[in-house]
Amino acid sequence: MPDQDGEQVNLTDFQGQRVLVYFYPKAMTPGCTVQACGLRDNMDELKKAGVDVLGISTDKPEKLSRFAEKELLNFTLLSR
């Protein structure tokens, strides 16, 4: 799946690692923004626990890039 930068990411790249995968319907909507910002704000704790975060939606990579930039998201967003 392409990420917010258009780079291909495979879930197998994370084999053997702790990964929190969350699905959301649409970037830049109120509920999805609250969810993403909550993860962003807790990223230090997640990293300490050895957890990577992947957000997956049906949005195009370009929109995911704008969403990540606007909300200062510090984890990978994937386009499905």
Buried (B, 14 or more C-beta within 10 A) or exposed (E): BBBBEEEEBEEEEBEEEEBEEBEBEEBBEEEBBEBBEEBBEEBEEBEEEEBBBBBBBEBBBEBBBBBBEEBEBBBBBBBE
